[in-house]
């Protein structure tokens, strides 16, 4: 048991070392970052809190929606999904992203509602696949803008054309899209050996096919719509932090370059991509002409604000969930 904790401790230390190195070589004192945090107008904290609550709400809606296609039980209360979505986000803040999020959802369904682990695992996997589909669709316009193939306005228009195309295709071909993304990611995760339940076998493949195939058109469209809402709420959360810190960057370039950070964060090399995501933010902001000092201030404060709201929302959901039981 002690040996199993070493990799987690090493990855956590690696994240802190990366942040420390960024602060050291940027010559921006940590006290300057804290001073900027304390100067944020209180109204922005309420906006950020609201965005986070909506983010968790849509995440819980998507989880409940997909589970309804895989499970005959219809009596699971909605506050269960919201509470354990908050708890999953809390877990992924301190453990590797995918493992921390998935383990909480899978275990909670099994312990509280006797849903088999293999079934709840593939419900969670479908949520992960939806995130990957969103990332792939957003990455196209990001590449066009990042490599200066198209200006920001045209890249932005291209993004929404792709969005409408995905919604249309997903309505009729969601099963084939799911299957393609699953096969692609199963090889990636098998190489990195991060999630054992991604490994293909006849039982799991059959179960996945049943869950994805029984999803009707309405459910498929709603699930991808919720996924887009989750993505854009995340984006607006970070953009609001930038605005609150008086960082001059327009919404469209931020919108187009966010997939780079989203991809880095999804990899999850360290707990909650600690240090790795910060490097991504530094690169994206400085690419858009933000000064090194402002980029470091944003990098530190987005982490501190994110952790603070994870604690606050998880604590509130814990209190309300257990009061209602």
ZARORO-522801 format. One line per field, with one value per residue (C-alpha): y, z, x; residue number from 1. Coordinates in pm, 1 decimal. Each point is the difference from the previous one (the first is absolute). Example, Ala and Ser with C-alpha at 12.3 -4.5 7.8 and 13.67 -1.06 7.14 Angstrom:
! residues 2
Y: -450.0,344.0
Z: 780.0,-66.0
X: 1230.0,137.0
num: 1,2
//
This chain:
! residues 325
Y: 0.0,233.1,-72.5,88.6,348.0,82.6,71.8,237.1,179.3,26.3,139.0,253.9,111.8,24.5,241.0,224.5,-7.7,111.0,293.6,89.0,-0.2,224.0,249.6,-13.0,59.3,258.3,218.0,57.1,-27.3,-214.4,296.0,201.1,-274.6,-2.9,379.9,-13.9,-266.5,213.7,296.8,-186.8,162.6,-208.4,-12.5,-220.6,-258.4,-27.0,-35.4,-269.9,-181.8,2.8,-131.3,-281.5,-99.6,-10.7,-198.6,-266.1,8.9,-77.9,-266.8,-168.1,25.5,-172.1,-276.4,-63.9,7.8,-258.6,-222.5,-3.1,-178.5,-267.7,-62.7,-94.3,176.8,331.0,102.3,141.8,354.5,289.6,136.3,-328.0,82.9,360.7,-90.7,-276.1,216.0,257.2,-274.4,-137.1,345.2,29.5,-338.6,83.4,314.7,-211.5,-315.3,-63.8,164.7,-299.7,-245.0,237.5,94.2,-347.9,-189.0,215.5,-34.2,-373.4,-78.6,217.7,-168.2,-342.2,63.3,212.0,-145.5,-346.3,75.3,-241.8,151.0,-104.2,177.9,318.0,-2.8,14.9,274.6,205.9,-95.2,131.9,332.5,-1.2,-78.5,295.8,224.0,-133.0,66.0,359.9,40.8,-132.0,231.3,305.0,-87.0,43.7,374.6,34.1,-147.6,228.1,304.8,-109.4,-64.0,325.8,-185.0,200.3,326.3,-13.1,104.4,-266.9,-261.5,90.2,-44.4,-331.5,-112.8,46.9,-161.2,-306.8,17.0,-11.9,-278.0,-209.2,46.8,-111.4,-301.0,-104.7,-28.6,-285.9,-137.6,31.4,-374.0,-10.4,316.2,-146.7,-322.8,174.4,227.0,-292.0,-212.7,293.0,79.7,-362.9,-29.4,324.8,-96.5,-352.8,144.8,221.4,-269.3,259.9,-163.0,-377.4,6.0,144.7,-330.5,-177.4,-334.7,-169.1,82.7,365.9,47.8,-151.0,217.8,316.2,-84.0,-49.9,328.9,206.8,-174.7,38.8,376.8,152.0,312.1,236.3,-130.6,14.9,364.1,98.4,-170.4,180.3,328.8,-39.1,-73.4,323.2,189.6,-151.2,98.3,359.2,54.7,-109.9,240.2,290.0,-78.8,48.6,302.0,165.0,-55.8,171.0,296.9,25.9,22.9,280.3,-213.1,145.7,-282.9,-9.6,-283.3,-141.9,-73.3,-138.4,-211.8,-136.4,-75.0,-152.2,-352.3,-9.8,35.5,-228.7,-272.1,39.3,-11.3,-311.7,-191.6,5.9,-76.8,164.9,41.3,245.1,60.4,200.5,183.2,-140.8,203.3,306.0,-40.1,-17.2,320.7,176.6,-96.6,91.9,339.3,103.3,-110.0,263.5,273.0,-15.4,102.4,-266.7,151.0,2.6,-355.2,-121.7,185.4,-168.0,-337.5,4.2,156.2,-227.1,-292.0,160.1,111.3,-340.3,-186.7,244.1,-47.5,-377.7,7.4,242.5,-172.7,-350.6,106.8,161.9,-300.8,-231.9,197.5,20.8,-361.9,-140.6,236.0,-126.9,-365.5
Z: 0.0,87.0,-333.3,-189.2,153.8,-126.3,-364.9,119.1,232.5,-272.4,-253.6,257.1,80.9,-373.4,-41.1,284.4,-134.6,-344.5,151.5,215.0,-303.2,-194.4,287.3,40.2,-363.4,-58.2,289.8,111.5,380.9,134.1,217.5,-314.4,-112.7,340.0,-3.2,-339.9,131.3,296.1,-228.7,-206.7,15.4,208.0,-285.9,-200.6,277.9,-16.8,-379.5,30.9,267.1,-224.4,-298.8,212.7,132.1,-353.1,-111.7,266.2,-72.0,-371.1,83.4,234.2,-259.1,-260.2,240.2,98.1,-364.3,-117.7,301.5,-86.4,-326.5,179.0,311.3,68.0,337.9,-31.6,367.8,46.8,133.0,-197.3,299.6,5.1,-338.8,91.8,332.4,-141.8,-298.9,248.3,193.4,-324.0,-87.1,351.9,-40.2,-342.3,150.7,218.9,-208.1,-367.9,-192.9,-164.8,284.2,271.4,-185.8,-119.3,323.6,202.8,-251.0,-51.1,371.4,103.2,-248.3,115.0,375.4,17.6,-283.3,-62.3,-361.6,-125.6,-30.8,-363.2,-96.0,195.7,-139.7,-356.7,81.7,129.4,-307.7,-230.0,187.6,-60.0,-366.4,-29.2,145.4,-259.8,-282.2,118.4,18.6,-353.1,-143.3,178.0,-92.7,-373.4,17.9,259.4,-245.4,-280.4,224.3,175.7,-326.8,-151.2,-274.0,77.5,194.1,331.7,-136.8,-271.6,239.9,239.1,-276.2,-97.7,361.0,2.8,-340.5,139.0,312.8,-205.8,-215.7,306.2,146.7,-330.3,-48.2,362.6,-24.9,-251.3,31.9,371.1,36.8,-274.5,133.4,351.4,-128.9,-203.6,288.6,244.6,-220.7,-43.2,370.3,112.3,-178.6,153.8,352.4,-48.5,-89.8,307.7,213.6,191.6,-3.1,2.6,-94.3,-341.9,-100.6,-253.8,77.0,-125.0,302.6,26.9,-377.0,0.5,293.0,-163.7,-326.1,185.4,190.0,-303.7,-235.0,227.9,12.1,-211.6,-216.5,260.5,273.7,-231.3,-93.6,363.1,115.3,-256.7,75.2,372.8,-89.6,-198.1,292.4,238.1,-231.5,-53.8,369.0,76.5,-262.8,135.5,353.1,-97.4,-219.0,292.1,215.7,-268.3,-13.2,380.3,4.0,-261.9,-263.6,-346.8,-231.0,-218.9,29.4,-353.2,17.9,352.2,-131.8,-284.8,202.4,304.5,-157.6,39.4,377.8,2.6,-170.7,238.4,299.7,-133.2,-16.7,378.7,51.4,343.1,237.7,-167.1,-254.5,266.5,-158.3,-346.5,-56.5,132.7,-272.8,-252.7,131.5,-9.7,-363.5,-110.9,171.8,-108.5,-354.4,5.5,120.5,374.0,206.0,188.6,336.6,-83.9,-135.2,325.0,208.7,-197.2,18.0,380.2,68.8,-232.1,203.9,338.0,-103.0,-152.9,316.7,220.7,-195.6,-6.2,381.2,35.9,-242.5,122.2,361.2,-82.1,-202.5,285.2,251.4,-218.2,-117.4,350.7,136.6,-261.1,77.2
X: 0.0,285.7,169.4,-320.9,-1.4,350.1,-100.9,-277.2,241.3,263.8,-251.0,-125.3,355.7,73.2,-292.0,120.1,356.2,-122.9,-190.9,301.1,228.9,-240.1,-9.5,377.9,88.9,-274.1,123.1,-359.8,-34.1,-282.4,-105.2,-79.9,-239.5,-173.1,-26.9,-171.6,-237.2,-102.9,-70.7,-261.3,-343.4,-242.9,-254.0,237.3,6.6,-380.7,17.3,267.9,-200.5,-308.7,197.2,140.4,-340.8,-144.0,304.6,-61.2,-372.5,41.3,259.8,-247.4,-278.9,217.2,100.7,-362.9,-113.4,253.3,-64.3,-371.1,84.3,203.6,-201.8,-361.3,-6.3,-187.6,-7.6,348.4,-50.2,146.1,189.9,198.2,149.7,76.4,162.7,218.8,91.4,131.5,177.5,150.2,135.9,138.4,171.5,144.1,153.2,226.1,39.1,66.6,-285.4,-162.6,53.0,-118.2,-318.3,-90.3,65.5,-240.9,-285.3,48.4,31.1,-296.3,-235.1,113.4,-19.8,-315.2,-208.4,149.9,81.8,269.9,344.7,39.3,-324.0,74.4,355.4,-123.6,-247.5,293.9,203.6,-273.2,21.9,374.7,-53.5,-235.4,271.4,242.8,-247.4,-39.1,376.5,49.9,-265.7,142.1,357.9,-66.9,-67.9,275.4,252.8,-118.5,40.2,319.9,183.1,-134.1,-186.8,-315.0,-46.4,-182.9,-342.3,-3.3,133.4,-281.6,-258.8,160.8,-30.5,-376.4,-41.5,179.9,-217.2,-321.1,145.0,85.6,-348.1,-154.1,226.3,-22.0,-375.2,17.2,352.4,79.5,55.7,265.4,166.8,10.8,147.6,270.9,106.3,-4.9,225.4,238.6,17.6,12.9,334.9,125.0,-100.0,130.5,340.2,6.9,-172.1,-196.7,-342.4,-30.8,-371.0,83.9,156.5,-220.7,-158.3,-313.4,-217.7,97.0,-25.7,-349.5,-105.8,134.7,-178.0,-328.8,24.1,102.1,-242.7,-304.7,51.4,-275.8,37.4,-144.9,229.4,303.0,-67.2,-64.6,321.2,216.3,-182.7,73.8,362.5,28.8,-156.9,257.4,283.6,-116.5,-75.8,356.0,129.4,-207.4,120.0,363.3,-74.2,-181.9,309.3,210.0,-240.1,-9.2,382.1,-5.1,170.7,-54.3,-101.0,-308.9,-250.6,39.4,376.5,-48.6,-287.0,213.0,313.3,-172.8,-6.1,380.2,-30.1,-305.9,204.2,292.8,-234.5,-172.7,327.6,25.5,369.5,-16.7,-297.8,-239.3,281.8,183.8,291.9,-69.8,-317.8,183.9,261.5,-283.2,-156.5,337.2,48.5,-352.8,-4.5,347.8,-84.0,-275.8,234.0,-74.8,304.4,194.9,-97.3,-371.8,21.4,159.3,-259.3,-278.8,174.6,20.5,-339.0,-199.7,135.8,-73.6,-349.7,-75.8,101.0,-193.8,-323.4,42.6,12.7,-291.8,-238.9,87.3,-55.4,-336.1,-114.6,106.3,-208.4,-313.6,25.8,18.7,-264.5,-247.4,63.1
num: 1,2,3,4,5,6,7,8,9,10,11,12,13,14,15,16,17,18,19,20,21,22,23,24,25,26,27,28,29,30,31,32,33,34,35,36,37,38,39,40,41,42,43,44,45,46,47,48,49,50,51,52,53,54,55,56,57,58,59,60,61,62,63,64,65,66,67,68,69,70,71,72,73,74,75,76,77,78,79,80,81,82,83,84,85,86,87,88,89,90,91,92,93,94,95,96,97,98,99,100,101,102,103,104,105,106,107,108,109,110,111,112,113,114,115,116,117,118,119,120,121,122,123,124,125,126,127,128,129,130,131,132,133,134,135,136,137,138,139,140,141,142,143,144,145,146,147,148,149,150,151,152,153,154,155,156,157,158,159,160,161,162,163,164,165,166,167,168,169,170,171,172,173,174,175,176,177,178,179,180,181,182,183,184,185,186,187,188,189,190,191,192,193,194,195,196,197,198,199,200,201,202,203,204,205,206,207,208,209,210,211,212,213,214,215,216,217,218,219,220,221,222,223,224,225,226,227,228,229,230,231,232,233,234,235,236,237,238,239,240,241,242,243,244,245,246,247,248,249,250,251,252,253,254,255,256,257,258,259,260,261,262,263,264,265,266,267,268,269,270,271,272,273,274,275,276,277,278,279,280,281,282,283,284,285,286,287,288,289,290,291,292,293,294,295,296,297,298,299,300,301,302,303,304,305,306,307,308,309,310,311,312,313,314,315,316,317,318,319,320,321,322,323,324,325
//
